[in-house]
């Protein structure tokens, strides 16, 4: 079996080959941009695809919580569709993650979060300790480790229950991301354009979605010994689309459930 997503044990890798969010966004853009244009995948379709894959991840964790490969495949799909949306909206994921999580928990302003110490997550009265700018994570593995240290409370106790909880939060954040894209009912009825969703709320919800997706990855890491979302994505997408096996995707257009109902 080709291990495309689950990595166990010590990992040795060349630092020059690390993938950060920017490298991953470029890879996704190179593979799927022409395909998505040809298939006329607009913002509404992309958001629907994201929700569909989030639901698949939640379903996998509910039905087959011990099948790490299945969970990892679903998780990588969530990352890809989030990146696709970010590309279309011209959002730099590294920047929004740095802004919200780069210097510690956005709520208590601490690194690690006060929850990791069994305290209430709230901004303390005393001055906060900022992280030096040189320590801001760059690679996906750096971000996974950064968030693991920030929110270690998510990976204690029953890890299957922890994964299910984190997956539920991914679903919640995906819903909030979509909600922030539709400012009012008129826009909802007309459909969404990413030209109008660059408000801070949309970017903030996207950062939360990615952070909770990383939390699922960290649950897999805690449960299985070593899991790297960076290596999972590299193995799956380094040569192009993993489904049609082409450097630039030539997959047949897939319809959403709603589009199928319109037949």
Backbone bond lengths (Angstrom), bond angles and torsions (degrees), N, CA, C in turn:
res aa  C-N    CA-C-N  psi(-1)  N-CA   C-N-CA  omega(-1)  CA-C   N-CA-C  phi
1 X - - - 1.471 - - 1.523 108.99 -
2 X 1.300 117.09 132.62 1.452 121.44 176.30 1.517 109.27 -79.73
3 X 1.325 116.52 121.84 1.462 120.37 179.31 1.514 108.12 -81.89
4 X 1.301 116.69 102.72 1.459 120.42 -177.90 1.512 111.84 -101.29
5 X 1.334 116.23 -8.67 1.449 116.34 -172.85 1.518 115.60 -143.27
6 X 1.333 119.27 -25.65 1.450 120.18 -175.99 1.517 109.65 -110.03
7 X 1.339 116.32 122.77 1.442 121.48 -179.45 1.526 108.64 -118.94
8 X 1.345 116.35 121.00 1.450 120.99 -179.25 1.522 110.08 -111.96
9 X 1.320 116.43 149.77 1.440 120.29 177.27 1.517 113.40 82.33
10 X 1.321 116.75 -171.50 1.457 122.14 -177.63 1.518 110.81 -69.22
11 X 1.325 116.70 136.40 1.456 122.21 -178.32 1.522 109.65 -111.41
12 X 1.323 116.13 124.84 1.460 121.05 174.89 1.518 107.46 -108.07
13 X 1.338 116.89 130.17 1.455 118.79 179.46 1.510 110.56 -150.78
14 X 1.294 115.23 155.35 1.453 123.12 179.22 1.524 108.64 -78.50
15 X 1.337 118.79 118.59 1.469 120.48 -179.11 1.524 113.58 -55.55
16 X 1.340 116.67 -29.31 1.465 119.53 -179.30 1.512 112.33 -69.10
17 X 1.327 115.98 -15.57 1.460 120.37 -179.26 1.523 112.26 -100.59
18 X 1.314 117.65 11.67 1.455 120.37 -179.49 1.523 111.07 -66.36
19 X 1.319 114.78 146.89 1.461 121.30 174.08 1.517 108.87 -106.88
20 X 1.325 115.10 126.62 1.443 120.46 167.72 1.517 108.43 -102.00
21 X 1.331 116.83 -176.54 1.460 119.39 178.74 1.522 111.26 -60.69
22 X 1.329 118.12 -36.53 1.459 120.51 -178.01 1.519 111.75 -67.73
23 X 1.342 116.24 -42.69 1.464 119.15 177.39 1.521 110.15 -63.46
24 X 1.332 116.22 -40.21 1.459 119.54 -179.79 1.528 111.04 -67.42
25 X 1.323 116.98 -42.18 1.466 119.62 177.63 1.528 111.29 -60.23
26 X 1.321 117.05 -40.19 1.472 120.58 178.40 1.522 110.52 -64.51
27 X 1.326 116.50 -41.10 1.461 120.60 179.16 1.524 110.93 -62.44
28 X 1.324 116.64 -46.67 1.467 120.98 179.11 1.518 110.66 -62.54
29 X 1.318 117.00 -42.73 1.459 121.47 179.14 1.523 110.68 -61.50
30 X 1.313 117.49 -43.73 1.462 121.91 -178.68 1.523 111.83 -64.88
31 X 1.321 116.44 -37.80 1.468 120.01 -177.92 1.525 112.20 -77.71
32 X 1.341 117.44 -41.13 1.462 119.82 -165.60 1.531 116.31 -114.18
33 X 1.306 119.59 -11.89 1.466 119.78 -173.82 1.531 111.51 -59.07
34 X 1.336 117.86 -52.37 1.473 120.65 -178.55 1.526 111.26 -62.63
35 X 1.332 116.24 -39.62 1.463 120.60 179.59 1.521 110.66 -62.82
36 X 1.321 117.01 -45.07 1.463 120.63 -177.50 1.521 111.67 -66.72
37 X 1.338 116.44 -36.18 1.472 120.00 176.70 1.520 109.74 -66.24
38 X 1.320 117.09 -45.76 1.463 121.98 -179.42 1.526 111.17 -61.38
39 X 1.333 116.13 -37.99 1.468 121.20 -178.82 1.528 112.56 -85.03
40 X 1.329 115.67 -1.01 1.469 121.51 179.23 1.523 111.27 59.24
41 X 1.331 115.34 43.18 1.461 120.20 175.80 1.525 108.86 -81.52
42 X 1.316 116.14 105.93 1.450 121.04 177.68 1.510 111.00 -94.79
43 X 1.320 117.36 -175.18 1.463 121.61 -178.55 1.526 113.99 -55.43
44 X 1.338 117.39 -42.39 1.467 119.49 -178.57 1.522 111.22 -60.97
45 X 1.345 116.07 -44.45 1.459 120.33 179.97 1.518 110.86 -64.23
46 X 1.325 116.70 -42.51 1.464 120.16 -178.68 1.521 111.48 -64.49
47 X 1.315 117.02 -41.12 1.464 119.96 177.28 1.526 110.71 -64.93
48 X 1.336 116.41 -37.71 1.467 120.11 177.32 1.527 110.73 -65.38
49 X 1.334 116.91 -40.00 1.466 121.03 178.10 1.530 110.41 -63.59
50 X 1.325 115.63 -41.38 1.466 119.32 178.48 1.524 110.82 -60.25
51 X 1.326 116.51 -49.36 1.461 120.78 179.07 1.525 110.63 -58.96
52 X 1.327 117.08 -42.16 1.456 120.75 179.78 1.513 112.24 -58.70
53 X 1.328 116.36 -41.46 1.462 119.97 -179.10 1.524 111.99 -75.52
54 X 1.323 116.93 -30.89 1.470 120.06 174.26 1.528 109.54 -65.08
55 X 1.329 116.96 -41.89 1.464 121.38 177.71 1.528 110.23 -62.77
56 X 1.337 116.92 -40.95 1.463 120.98 178.27 1.524 111.13 -61.40
57 X 1.347 116.08 -41.73 1.463 120.23 177.53 1.527 110.79 -62.04
58 X 1.326 116.79 -46.23 1.467 121.27 179.71 1.526 110.75 -61.59
59 X 1.337 116.10 -41.50 1.466 121.30 179.26 1.526 110.66 -63.20
60 X 1.329 116.83 -43.02 1.465 120.89 -179.72 1.525 110.90 -62.08
61 X 1.322 116.39 -40.32 1.459 120.25 -179.45 1.529 111.78 -71.27
62 X 1.315 116.15 -27.65 1.461 119.69 178.58 1.529 111.50 -79.47
63 X 1.341 116.24 -40.82 1.463 120.53 -173.54 1.528 113.55 -91.65
64 X 1.336 117.33 -39.91 1.470 120.94 -175.04 1.527 110.25 -133.04
65 X 1.328 117.96 63.70 1.469 121.07 -173.99 1.523 114.69 -64.95
66 X 1.327 117.41 -17.67 1.466 120.04 -179.53 1.529 112.87 -96.78
67 X 1.316 117.94 -1.53 1.468 121.11 177.99 1.526 108.85 -91.81
68 X 1.325 114.37 84.01 1.464 120.61 -173.48 1.523 112.74 -62.15
69 X 1.332 117.55 -35.41 1.470 119.94 179.56 1.522 111.26 -63.12
70 X 1.322 116.57 -42.45 1.464 120.79 179.00 1.521 110.79 -63.82
71 X 1.323 115.95 -43.99 1.462 120.39 179.02 1.518 110.49 -62.67
72 X 1.323 116.47 -42.50 1.464 120.78 -179.33 1.520 111.56 -63.83
73 X 1.333 116.98 -41.67 1.478 119.51 178.37 1.527 110.43 -60.77
74 X 1.311 116.93 -43.16 1.466 120.30 178.68 1.520 110.78 -64.71
75 X 1.322 116.18 -40.04 1.461 120.86 -178.81 1.533 111.36 -65.57
76 X 1.329 117.44 -41.84 1.467 119.61 178.34 1.521 110.83 -63.30
77 X 1.323 117.65 -35.18 1.467 120.58 177.72 1.531 111.60 -64.40
78 X 1.339 116.31 -36.91 1.467 119.89 176.83 1.525 109.73 -63.03
79 X 1.322 116.76 -43.66 1.464 120.36 178.23 1.525 111.48 -62.28
80 X 1.323 117.34 -40.44 1.473 120.39 -177.78 1.518 111.29 -66.55
81 X 1.337 118.16 -44.97 1.459 119.45 -178.92 1.528 111.64 -70.77
82 X 1.325 117.22 -32.45 1.464 119.31 174.40 1.520 110.07 -64.42
83 X 1.315 116.50 -42.02 1.463 120.89 178.56 1.526 111.24 -66.53
84 X 1.328 117.10 -37.68 1.465 121.26 177.81 1.527 110.69 -60.96
85 X 1.326 115.98 -44.17 1.464 120.79 178.21 1.528 110.00 -64.28
86 X 1.327 116.36 -43.18 1.465 120.28 178.97 1.525 111.03 -60.80
87 X 1.323 116.63 -40.39 1.466 120.17 178.86 1.520 111.28 -63.16
88 X 1.325 116.88 -44.86 1.456 119.98 -178.76 1.519 111.44 -66.65
89 X 1.337 115.88 -33.15 1.460 120.73 -179.35 1.528 112.17 -88.44
90 X 1.335 116.59 1.29 1.464 121.72 -179.57 1.522 111.23 58.50
91 X 1.328 115.87 45.18 1.458 122.42 178.72 1.523 109.49 -104.58
92 X 1.308 116.84 130.69 1.454 123.64 175.96 1.532 107.40 -89.72
93 X 1.318 116.61 104.84 1.465 120.56 -175.44 1.524 111.15 -61.75
94 X 1.319 117.07 -39.11 1.465 119.11 178.35 1.525 110.85 -56.31
95 X 1.317 117.20 -40.89 1.464 120.83 -177.64 1.524 112.17 -69.24
96 X 1.338 116.86 -41.91 1.464 117.86 -178.36 1.529 111.13 -71.51
97 X 1.345 116.72 -31.75 1.461 119.51 176.60 1.527 110.03 -71.42
98 X 1.316 116.61 -41.14 1.463 120.71 178.04 1.523 110.71 -61.91
99 X 1.329 115.88 -42.86 1.462 120.20 -178.32 1.523 112.05 -64.41
100 X 1.340 116.51 -39.57 1.473 118.67 -174.41 1.524 113.20 -91.05
101 X 1.347 117.36 -39.16 1.465 119.97 -172.59 1.528 114.55 -120.21
102 X 1.318 117.33 -4.01 1.458 120.01 -173.33 1.509 114.58 -62.64
103 X 1.321 117.83 -31.64 1.457 120.97 -175.87 1.520 112.90 -112.43
104 X 1.312 116.49 20.97 1.460 120.10 177.84 1.514 112.08 119.91
105 X 1.319 115.89 -176.74 1.466 121.57 -179.45 1.527 109.97 -59.89
106 X 1.317 118.03 130.32 1.471 120.42 -178.28 1.530 113.36 -69.06
107 X 1.326 117.49 -12.40 1.467 120.08 -177.89 1.532 112.39 -96.40
108 X 1.332 116.50 -54.20 1.470 118.80 -179.33 1.526 112.27 -93.45
109 X 1.332 116.96 -8.13 1.468 122.59 177.49 1.524 112.46 64.93
110 X 1.336 116.94 26.84 1.453 120.62 -178.29 1.528 111.22 -119.17
111 X 1.327 115.45 155.58 1.454 122.11 174.91 1.526 107.94 -134.02
112 X 1.358 118.17 106.58 1.467 126.90 3.84 1.525 112.28 -77.03
113 X 1.320 114.97 171.57 1.462 121.09 176.79 1.528 109.41 -60.18
114 X 1.322 116.42 147.41 1.466 121.17 179.47 1.532 112.39 -59.82
115 X 1.349 116.74 -25.00 1.460 119.75 176.91 1.524 111.32 -61.09
116 X 1.342 115.98 -32.94 1.465 120.35 -179.95 1.523 111.19 -65.69
117 X 1.326 117.30 -19.68 1.465 122.66 178.98 1.523 111.44 -102.74
118 X 1.331 116.27 11.01 1.455 120.26 179.27 1.507 114.17 76.04
119 X 1.329 116.48 18.57 1.457 121.30 179.65 1.525 110.35 -107.57
120 X 1.295 116.49 169.71 1.455 121.73 178.52 1.524 109.94 -75.88
121 X 1.316 115.64 135.69 1.468 120.23 -179.99 1.526 109.11 -80.05
122 X 1.309 115.72 96.74 1.447 121.56 177.11 1.523 108.45 -152.17
123 X 1.301 116.29 154.25 1.453 119.83 -176.30 1.527 110.23 -67.53
124 X 1.339 117.04 123.44 1.459 119.77 -178.22 1.521 112.38 -75.47
125 X 1.328 115.33 159.22 1.459 119.89 -179.78 1.518 111.38 -73.45
126 X 1.328 117.15 -31.62 1.459 120.69 -178.01 1.528 110.93 -76.58
127 X 1.334 118.12 158.68 1.471 121.45 -178.90 1.520 111.76 -58.05
128 X 1.323 116.27 146.37 1.458 120.85 -179.80 1.514 110.61 -88.55
129 X 1.333 115.28 155.24 1.454 121.38 178.01 1.522 108.15 -99.83
130 X 1.309 116.54 111.29 1.459 121.32 -178.75 1.524 111.03 -78.07
131 X 1.338 115.66 148.50 1.456 120.26 173.81 1.522 108.51 -83.15
132 X 1.313 116.62 137.74 1.457 120.34 176.70 1.520 110.01 -59.54
133 X 1.322 117.63 140.03 1.455 122.20 -176.80 1.526 112.61 -56.61
134 X 1.349 116.69 -30.15 1.463 118.86 -177.79 1.530 111.76 -69.36
135 X 1.331 117.54 -13.60 1.458 120.01 -179.45 1.531 112.26 -94.14
136 X 1.313 117.74 0.73 1.469 119.35 178.32 1.530 109.20 -60.78
137 X 1.324 118.97 128.31 1.469 121.53 -177.81 1.529 111.74 -59.70
138 X 1.326 115.61 145.36 1.457 120.95 178.10 1.534 111.53 -118.47
139 X 1.332 116.90 -50.63 1.462 119.12 179.99 1.524 110.43 -81.90
140 X 1.324 116.74 164.09 1.462 120.86 176.87 1.525 110.59 -63.33
141 X 1.332 116.95 -38.07 1.459 119.34 176.39 1.523 110.89 -63.72
142 X 1.348 116.87 -39.11 1.464 120.00 176.41 1.517 110.84 -59.20
143 X 1.334 116.53 -43.64 1.465 120.86 -179.39 1.526 110.56 -66.79
144 X 1.324 116.67 -40.07 1.462 119.41 179.22 1.529 109.98 -61.13
145 X 1.335 116.59 -43.94 1.458 120.53 179.29 1.532 111.27 -68.42
146 X 1.329 117.05 -40.09 1.464 122.80 179.57 1.536 110.86 -58.77
147 X 1.327 115.93 -46.90 1.457 120.31 -178.85 1.528 111.75 -73.46
148 X 1.326 116.38 -29.02 1.467 119.46 175.92 1.528 110.44 -65.44
149 X 1.328 115.96 -41.13 1.469 119.71 178.36 1.533 110.84 -71.29
150 X 1.329 116.22 -33.83 1.456 119.90 -178.04 1.523 111.85 -69.62
151 X 1.337 116.35 -40.40 1.469 121.00 -174.43 1.527 111.35 -125.55
152 X 1.325 117.28 53.50 1.460 120.59 -177.86 1.523 112.20 -64.02
153 X 1.321 117.30 -17.19 1.473 120.69 178.24 1.526 112.35 -64.66
154 X 1.334 117.73 -18.76 1.471 120.94 -179.58 1.520 112.57 -76.04
155 X 1.350 117.98 -12.51 1.459 120.41 -171.39 1.527 111.97 -119.40
156 X 1.310 115.71 31.64 1.454 121.06 178.09 1.531 109.57 -113.27
157 X 1.328 115.55 155.16 1.465 118.74 177.32 1.512 112.49 79.23
158 X 1.315 116.78 -143.48 1.461 123.71 -178.25 1.523 108.81 -72.94
159 X 1.343 116.54 108.14 1.465 120.18 -173.67 1.525 112.97 -71.89
160 X 1.314 117.60 -28.23 1.465 119.31 175.72 1.521 109.82 -66.83
161 X 1.330 116.14 -43.43 1.458 119.23 175.74 1.525 111.04 -64.42
162 X 1.329 116.97 -35.22 1.462 120.82 177.75 1.525 110.65 -64.59
163 X 1.341 116.60 -42.55 1.467 120.02 178.29 1.516 111.02 -63.14
164 X 1.312 116.34 -41.30 1.466 120.05 179.85 1.525 110.55 -65.20
165 X 1.336 115.98 -40.19 1.468 119.92 177.47 1.528 110.48 -63.00
166 X 1.323 116.93 -46.97 1.470 120.70 -179.51 1.526 111.29 -64.21
167 X 1.326 116.43 -38.25 1.461 120.24 177.46 1.524 110.81 -64.31
168 X 1.334 116.44 -39.40 1.469 120.06 177.28 1.525 110.36 -62.53
169 X 1.327 116.67 -35.95 1.462 120.43 177.26 1.525 111.39 -69.80
170 X 1.344 117.49 -34.66 1.467 120.87 173.91 1.522 109.75 -59.72
171 X 1.336 115.83 -45.74 1.459 121.15 179.00 1.526 111.13 -61.42
172 X 1.317 115.76 -43.93 1.466 120.98 179.44 1.527 111.24 -61.98
173 X 1.330 116.34 -42.83 1.467 119.90 -179.59 1.522 111.50 -69.81
174 X 1.333 117.53 -33.89 1.469 120.07 176.61 1.529 110.47 -63.90
175 X 1.326 115.67 -40.95 1.465 119.98 176.98 1.528 111.01 -63.57
176 X 1.328 116.28 -41.16 1.462 119.77 179.74 1.527 111.58 -69.30
177 X 1.333 116.20 -33.27 1.461 120.14 175.68 1.523 110.02 -61.85
178 X 1.318 116.21 -46.70 1.457 120.36 178.90 1.522 110.35 -65.02
179 X 1.326 116.46 -41.61 1.457 119.78 178.62 1.518 112.33 -59.58
180 X 1.325 116.88 -37.74 1.465 119.92 -179.80 1.522 112.01 -74.01
181 X 1.341 116.87 -16.84 1.468 120.26 178.83 1.522 111.42 -79.70
182 X 1.327 116.91 -24.52 1.462 121.83 -179.99 1.524 108.30 -107.92
183 X 1.305 116.46 99.03 1.469 120.81 -174.14 1.526 112.55 -69.44
184 X 1.322 117.48 -32.27 1.459 119.99 -179.60 1.523 109.00 -155.28
185 X 1.309 115.72 173.99 1.465 119.95 -174.33 1.519 112.40 -65.09
186 X 1.332 117.81 -32.75 1.460 119.86 178.46 1.521 110.59 -62.24
187 X 1.323 116.36 -45.42 1.461 119.54 178.94 1.513 110.92 -67.29
188 X 1.324 116.70 -35.04 1.457 119.73 179.30 1.518 110.81 -63.51
189 X 1.315 116.51 -42.19 1.458 120.05 -179.89 1.528 111.76 -68.15
190 X 1.316 116.58 -30.82 1.460 120.34 -179.00 1.527 112.27 -85.69
191 X 1.323 117.15 -12.86 1.453 119.99 -174.66 1.508 110.10 95.52
192 X 1.299 116.17 164.14 1.461 120.50 -175.75 1.518 110.50 -103.04
193 X 1.304 116.12 145.85 1.458 122.61 172.17 1.511 107.52 -121.13
194 X 1.326 117.06 130.90 1.443 119.29 -179.79 1.526 112.20 -70.11
195 X 1.327 116.86 -7.11 1.464 119.61 174.37 1.527 110.83 -67.32
196 X 1.331 115.71 -19.62 1.462 119.46 -174.94 1.521 113.74 -114.67
197 X 1.342 117.89 10.81 1.462 119.16 -175.80 1.523 112.57 -116.10
198 X 1.312 117.11 23.01 1.450 119.42 -178.18 1.521 112.49 -85.54
199 X 1.324 115.81 14.09 1.463 119.95 176.80 1.523 109.36 -64.23
200 X 1.323 115.89 158.87 1.456 120.89 -177.00 1.528 112.05 -60.40
201 X 1.334 117.69 -29.84 1.466 119.93 -178.72 1.521 111.59 -64.39
202 X 1.322 117.32 -40.80 1.466 121.00 179.71 1.524 110.15 -65.81
203 X 1.320 116.86 -44.61 1.458 120.77 179.24 1.526 111.06 -64.86
204 X 1.327 115.98 -38.96 1.455 120.15 -179.77 1.522 111.35 -65.47
205 X 1.339 116.51 -41.86 1.462 119.91 178.79 1.524 110.95 -66.49
206 X 1.336 117.03 -35.37 1.461 119.85 177.66 1.522 110.40 -65.86
207 X 1.327 117.71 -40.27 1.459 120.95 177.45 1.523 110.67 -62.61
208 X 1.324 117.34 -41.30 1.464 121.11 177.74 1.525 111.20 -63.49
209 X 1.323 116.28 -41.77 1.465 120.90 178.92 1.525 110.49 -59.85
210 X 1.315 116.70 -44.11 1.465 120.80 -179.89 1.524 110.37 -67.48
211 X 1.332 117.07 -41.73 1.466 120.46 -179.27 1.529 111.29 -61.53
212 X 1.332 117.84 -42.38 1.465 119.97 179.45 1.530 111.01 -72.66
213 X 1.338 117.45 -30.48 1.472 119.85 173.87 1.527 109.90 -64.82
214 X 1.337 115.83 -40.44 1.462 120.15 174.72 1.530 110.27 -62.13
215 X 1.331 116.98 -33.61 1.462 120.58 179.19 1.527 110.78 -63.90
216 X 1.334 117.53 -38.08 1.466 120.67 175.71 1.524 109.12 -62.79
217 X 1.345 116.17 -42.71 1.467 120.55 177.64 1.526 110.68 -59.87
218 X 1.316 117.04 -40.13 1.461 120.49 -179.75 1.519 112.13 -71.33
219 X 1.313 117.73 -28.80 1.464 120.29 173.01 1.524 110.02 -66.09
220 X 1.333 116.84 -42.36 1.462 120.42 176.02 1.526 110.20 -61.49
221 X 1.327 115.53 -39.89 1.456 121.10 178.80 1.529 110.54 -61.27
222 X 1.319 116.75 -46.13 1.459 120.95 -179.27 1.529 111.76 -68.39
223 X 1.318 116.24 -33.32 1.462 120.75 -176.55 1.525 112.61 -78.97
224 X 1.328 117.34 -35.20 1.463 120.57 -170.45 1.531 115.14 -111.11
225 X 1.302 118.39 -3.12 1.450 119.61 178.38 1.508 112.65 108.87
226 X 1.318 117.75 -54.14 1.459 121.45 176.35 1.514 109.68 -159.00
227 X 1.320 115.63 120.88 1.460 120.69 176.19 1.516 108.16 -133.68
228 X 1.312 116.33 128.68 1.457 122.35 -179.33 1.518 109.90 -118.50
229 X 1.338 117.61 115.00 1.464 119.96 176.75 1.514 110.23 -66.19
230 X 1.328 117.44 -31.36 1.470 120.78 178.20 1.519 111.04 -62.65
231 X 1.325 116.83 -48.22 1.463 120.15 179.79 1.527 110.64 -67.01
232 X 1.325 116.62 -37.40 1.470 120.20 178.08 1.525 110.86 -58.78
233 X 1.328 116.49 -46.79 1.467 121.09 -179.30 1.523 110.95 -68.46
234 X 1.320 117.22 -39.73 1.461 120.68 178.35 1.523 111.12 -60.67
235 X 1.324 115.46 -50.37 1.459 119.90 -178.06 1.523 112.09 -61.14
236 X 1.314 115.75 -34.77 1.463 119.27 -176.23 1.526 112.72 -81.70
237 X 1.348 117.02 -33.33 1.468 119.46 -171.25 1.524 114.95 -120.11
238 X 1.312 118.52 6.63 1.460 120.10 -176.15 1.532 112.84 -65.22
239 X 1.328 117.48 -29.48 1.468 120.69 -177.59 1.528 113.21 -103.70
240 X 1.323 117.24 3.74 1.458 120.48 -178.50 1.512 111.23 122.87
241 X 1.330 116.36 -153.25 1.460 120.89 -179.62 1.528 110.00 -70.07
242 X 1.317 118.64 126.01 1.467 120.55 -178.06 1.527 113.90 -73.48
243 X 1.332 116.93 -9.36 1.467 120.52 -176.29 1.531 112.41 -96.77
244 X 1.341 117.12 -49.37 1.468 119.40 178.21 1.522 111.70 -92.46
245 X 1.332 116.92 -6.73 1.464 123.66 178.09 1.527 112.73 62.60
246 X 1.304 117.19 28.71 1.461 121.58 179.42 1.525 109.83 -110.94
247 X 1.363 117.97 143.33 1.473 120.65 177.10 1.525 112.02 -56.60
248 X 1.327 116.27 -34.84 1.458 122.36 173.46 1.517 107.56 -120.27
249 X 1.324 116.13 122.20 1.459 121.61 -170.22 1.528 113.25 -53.79
250 X 1.334 115.25 132.21 1.468 121.49 175.16 1.536 109.83 -125.70
251 X 1.324 115.59 22.88 1.469 119.95 179.37 1.527 110.60 -60.40
252 X 1.326 115.01 150.31 1.455 120.63 175.24 1.518 109.04 -65.17
253 X 1.322 116.46 142.65 1.457 120.75 179.47 1.520 110.25 -58.26
254 X 1.320 115.33 132.00 1.453 121.32 176.94 1.523 109.44 -102.44
255 X 1.315 115.58 134.21 1.461 119.93 178.60 1.518 109.83 -92.05
256 X 1.313 115.45 147.95 1.455 119.75 173.45 1.530 108.72 -75.02
257 X 1.317 116.34 166.91 1.459 121.08 179.45 1.526 111.04 -57.85
258 X 1.324 116.69 -40.91 1.460 120.69 -179.28 1.525 110.39 -65.31
259 X 1.338 116.93 -40.47 1.463 120.17 178.89 1.527 110.88 -63.56
260 X 1.330 116.65 -36.79 1.457 119.89 178.13 1.528 111.39 -65.05
261 X 1.324 117.14 -33.47 1.457 120.95 179.66 1.527 112.10 -68.08
262 X 1.322 116.50 -20.97 1.459 120.92 -177.08 1.505 113.73 -84.25
263 X 1.337 116.82 1.34 1.469 119.57 -179.38 1.531 110.73 -62.41
